[in-house]
């Protein structure tokens, strides 16, 4: 538990701000205010049908809402379902294959050296899944972080 105490007390606004995988709204605002910022912002909103995280009534979907706004400046939309690998048993939302993932990242302007901040409209629902996909499943070597509190903050 000492390691847990250290992790819990560590600031998400450390020198690069992204080491722990979570950044504050204040950190991101300061980062974006700099003229040399290389951070790519990704809207990772995804709706889970028949749940508290379902699309709002009358919604045309997460991408349509991203385009209509509000959204963070310069954010690009990552569609989890569009890149999902079909599963032989029909299970939804499987991790994409390498080619589909690489194509999706290229379309977002994300390269292996890109620093990435991911958010979603729910607060902290689907953004961590995209963090996992980038950092763990596909080994993105640059910093990747989730925006603490997401768009609601």
Buried (B, 14 or more C-beta within 10 A) or exposed (E): EEEEEEEEEEEBBEEEBBBBBBBBBEBBEEBBEEEEBEBBBBBBBBBBEEEEBEBEEEEEBBBEBBEEEEBBEEBBBBBBEEBBEEEEEEEEBBBBEEEBBBEBBEEBEBEEEBBBBBBBBBBBBBBBBBBBBBBEEBEBEBBBBBBBEBBEE
